[in-house]
Amino acid sequence: MGSRQVATNGIELRVVEHGDGPAVVFCHGFPELGFSWRHQVFALADAGFRTLTPDMRGYGGSSRPDPVQDYDLLTVCADLIGLLDAHGLEDAIFVGHDWGASVVWQLARAYPDRVRAVAGLSVPATPRSAAPPVPILRSRLGDDFYMCWFQEPGVADPVLAADVRRTLLQDEVLSSHTFLDTEKAEPPLPEWLTPAEFDYYVQTFTATGFTGGLNYYRNLDRSWERTAHLADVKIMQPSLFIAGSEDPVIRFTPLAKMPAVLADLRGSLILEGAGHWIQQQRPAEVNAALIDFAREIG
């Protein structure tokens, strides 16, 4: 399994490639890396697929542009289209988790001819909100809600970077107080993550900081504005949704609205007892579902 730098959309993405066959592109979320798909890369390759797994814009070995506006969803989508172009691919199956899911859902709308099928983990596809999302979040959940706290450049960044280990060990993050309360004991390492794997995350985010990932949140409203032309566009490609029953995201995101967006939803798999980091926590079940889905697409 090798990695290389791929020039796309004015930046470079560090991309790990493995296997041969129809292409599957994995897109991670926050605060993660392409490494977060380590359990899926070999499984899909062994099943006859070619996997392309980038560190997304702003993360790890990929470019981390300074301007906040360089991280809206359509810009990130263009990175992935350039990734296909660089590999001479007409299309691919796209799989995303967390922010990666938001990216691939939008990619399927914006570039329907380049997305053969799409799978989202943890973050469901939902209809466009009637107004920009940040004011809605502030009014309903308050300024301390983590997405609101992340909005101002330079506020959350140094707090998260001050103790990278503690930041990465936070599991259910709904409030800024989770990060600001440093008196609490450091959370334990989850059983699904080895010390060596965790150290890789710690070393990488110690080197890069968290600003690139935070900038995705800072473009929530801008992404909403820039995708107005896609408001009524359904995702026509075959789709799949996977989440853990204990994932806080699905507690406040209505799964019942997915069929309004996904015209060809092949399955909605909720893994009982699993949390947010589902592809790492329950890899066997996630791999089986993704392989079955990809084989069905052909």
Secondary structure by P-SEA (a helix, b strand, c coil): cbbbbbbccccccbbbbbbbcbbbbbbbccccccccaaaaaaaaaaabbbbbbcccccccccccccccccccaaaaaaaaaaaaaaacccccbbbbccaaaaaaaaaaaaccccccbbbbcccccccccccccaaaaaaccccccccccccccccccccccccaaaaaacccccccccccccccccccccccccaaaaaaaaaaaaacccaaaaaaaaaaaaaaaaacccccccccccbbbbbbccccccccccccccccccccccbbbbbcccccccccccaaaaaaaaaaaaaaac
